[in-house]
């Protein structure tokens, strides 16, 4: 190799925690779509959606939620 390989693209990540309450009590495709489109306008691309138990503020246990992970190239 003679060193002509370009520099590797670097990425930055953002993780958004969604609780059912934040989506109006039920996971709504419309509301998720709005979140994805809002993020896309800022240059974020969906990387993964993970179902999770999100810790609540009060009491033990948690509530069902989603972790939505976005990535975009570092400018």
HELIX and SHEET records of a PDB file:
HELIX    1   1 UNK A   20  UNK A   23  5                                   4    
HELIX    2   2 UNK A   29  UNK A   41  1                                  13    
SHEET    1   A 3 UNK A  11  UNK A  19  0                                        
SHEET    2   A 3 UNK A  62  UNK A  73 -1                                        
SHEET    3   A 3 UNK A  45  UNK A  55 -1                                        
END                                                                             
